[in-house]
């Protein structure tokens, strides 16, 4: 019963979110004003097949991460988010765990920055939400790859961002220091403890930095991204903190009038075409 109610809730809320509100192109014939399943899957970072099975009641026991991702993609209020957790048979995350709820004000900010690559991560550097231009710039990320620390220490190494050896060492130290500070703020978060244990067990470099008490803090920087379609883009990267919710907003911008700005504009067109085609 709960699984069927969960699917009905997702479908009902999907129908009320227009693609324009979600920063997606509205091209092509649409039978309804809301999001297509493919669009919801893109925004939530899960497969279209899984969205279909959830809505049809053929998939049981969605994880906390999936419910949280769907709640963000559907732009649910705090009360609606709690209801979605309950009908999934889960208890909404409480105090003592890393916040993952994106407030309506932060969501509105992202909606207004459609021409700028923007992503929101939690305090453990797990990607919560990325607008279409950010996905076009960096590529899609799934599973453990959505956590920047896991990706840099244990991932495939297929990052589009160039790093000098010195720059990579600095980034690693900053990430370990940030993760330790987050663990101190949220000692009851079991998922965070599991992530740290996995990193310490499987990355000698992470374990070394963790044991040494590495310190560092993120700073504004310039990054070069090697994009497979438009070529290299050198962009300013700023990370903003959201007071009260412990979220991180990462914004990439190009200096106006430069070749990087032209390539960013081209990337926006290519990304829109790909979304319309899908």
N, C-alpha and C positions, 0 to 999 in steps of 0.2 A: 504493500500500500504506500509506504513512504517513498519507495523508488518511483512509483507512478506519479505521486504528487510532486516529487522533485522534477521529473521530466515535464509535467504540465507547467510548473512554475517557470522553468527555464524557457519553454516555448512562449509562454504568455509575456514574459519580460523581453524576450528577443523581438517580439512583434512591435514593441513600443519604442525601440531604439532605432532611429533612422541612421542610414550610413553617413549622412552629412554630419550628424552630431558626433559620430564616432571617428570623423576624419577620414572617411573612406569615400571613393567615387560612387556615385549613384547610377552609373551608366547601365544601359541594357534594360530589357523589359523586366519589370518586377511585379509579381502577383500581390505583394504586400509592401507596406511602407517600411517595415522593420528590417532587421538584419537577416541575411541569408545564413544558413548553417556554416557555409564556408567562411563567411566574414566573422562570425562569432568564434569559430575555431582559430582563425588568424589572430584575433584580438586576445584570446585566452591562452594561446600557445599550446593548444591540444589538437588532436587529429579530428577531421571532419567525421570520420567513422565513429569516433567515440562520442562526439556531440549527438550524432544521430541515435546511437544506442541508448544514451542517457535520456534523450527526449522521448524515445519509444518505450522506456522502461525495461530495456533488454540488458542494461549494465547496472550492476548492483554495487553498493558500497564505494561511491566516489571518494577519493582521498581529500583530506583537508586542503591540500594545495590546489586540487582541481576546483573545489567549491569556491575557494578564495579567488582563483583566477576568473571563474565564470562571473562571480559577483562584481569584480572590477570591470570586466568587459561589458556587463549589462548595466553598469552605472547604478547599482543598487544603493539605496539609503542604508543607514546603520540598522534600522529595524528590518528591512527587507533582507539584508545580508544575514542577520541572525535567523530569520525564518528559513532561508535557504540551507543553512547549516542544520537546523532542526529537522527539516524534511529529508535531509541526506542521512539522518541518524547520527549526527555529530554534535559535539558541544562547541559553540563558537570559541575561538582562542581567547583566553582571559589575560588578566594582568600577569606580568612576569614572562610573557613571551614576546618575541620580536613583532612589533606592529606591522600588519600587511594591508590595512584598510586605507584606501586612497580616498581622501575626503572630497566632497563635491567641489570645494574651491580649487583644490589641486587639479581635479579632473577638468574644470572649466579652463584653467590655465593651459593645460595640454591641448584642449580643443581649439584654443585661439592661436596656437603655434604650429599650424599645419605645414607651414613652409620652412620649418626648422626641425632638424632631428632632435627629438627629446625622448628620454627614457626615465622611468622612476624605479628605483631599487629600494629595498628595505635596509635596515641597519646592518644586516649581514651580507650586503651586496648581492642579494638575489634579485634578479630582474622581475619586477611586478608588472610593468606595463611599458610598452614602447609604441610611439606613433608610427604610422606607415613609412614616413621618410627615414626614421631611425632604422627600421627593419631593412629598408632598401639600402641604406648605407652600410650597415654592419652584418646583414644576413640574419636569418631566423636562428633562434637558439632554443633548444629543447632539453628537458630533463636536467641533469646536473650542470650542463653547459650554461644554464641560466644564472648560475652563481659565479660571479667574476673571480672569486678566490679559488674555487674548485677548478675553474677553467684554466687559470694561469698556472696552477701547480700540478694538476692531474689531467688536464684536458688534452684534446687532440693536437693543440699547437697550431691550428689553422686560423689564427686571428688575422684580420685584415689590417690591424694597427701595427705600424713599424715600431720596433723598440731597439735602441742601442743597448749593449750589454750593461752599461752603467744605469741607463734609464730603467731597464727591467729589474735590476737589483733594488733600485729605489722604490719602484712600484711594489715589489714583493714585500719589502720592509713595511711600507705604508699599509698594505692590505692585512698583514699579520697583526700590526699594532691596532688597526681599526677593529679587527675581528675579536681581539682580546678585550678591548674596551666594551664592545657590544656584549660579549659573554659576561662581563662583570655587571652590566646593567640588567641583563635578562638571565639570571642563573637558573630559572626554572624551565627554560626553553629546551626541550629534549631534542628537537630537530637540530638546533644550533650545536648542542653538545655532540650529537652524532656526526655532524659535518666536521667539527674540529678533530674528533677522534679519528675519522677517516683520513683527514689531511696529515695528521701526525704519524699515522701508521704507514702511509703510502708515499709520502714525499719527504725525503731526507732534508731537502732545502727548507720546507715549511717547519719541520721539527726543529731544525737548527735555529731558525729565527724565533720560533715560539719559546724555546728553552733559553735563548739569549736575552729575551725581553726586548726585542727590537722595537724601536720607536719611530714614529713618522706621522705625518698628517697630509691628507690630499691637498693639492694646490692647483690653481688654474694652470693650464699648460696648452701647448700647441702639439697637435698630433697629426701624423701623416697616415692616411688610410689608403691602402691600395685596393681600389674597387675593380672588380673584374670587367665591368662594362665601360665606365667613364674614365678610368685611369686614376692616378694618385690625386688625393685632395688633402691639402694641409689646412687644418681647421683649428680654431680656438675651442678648447673644451673647458667648460665651467661646471662645477658641481655645487648645487645649492642645497642647503639643509632646510627642512620644513619644521618649524618650531611646533612642538606639541605632539608630533606624530612620528618623529625619528625617521623620516623618509629622505632619500637622496634624489635630487633631480639633476640629471646630466644633460647638458645642452651643448650642441655643436653648432658653431657659426663660422661663416666665411667672411673675410674682409670684402666689403662692397667694391665692385669694379675690377675684381681680380679674376684670373682664370679659374681659381678655386670656386668662386661664386658662380661662374658660368657652369661649371661641372655640377655644382649642387643643384642648380636650376634644371639641368638636363636629367639629373638623377630623379628629381621630383616628377618629371614627365614620364620617364621610363617606369618608375614605380607605380604611377597611376595606371599606365597602360597594362602592366602585368596584373594589377588587382582587378581591373575591368575584365581582362581576358579570363581570369580564374573564376 
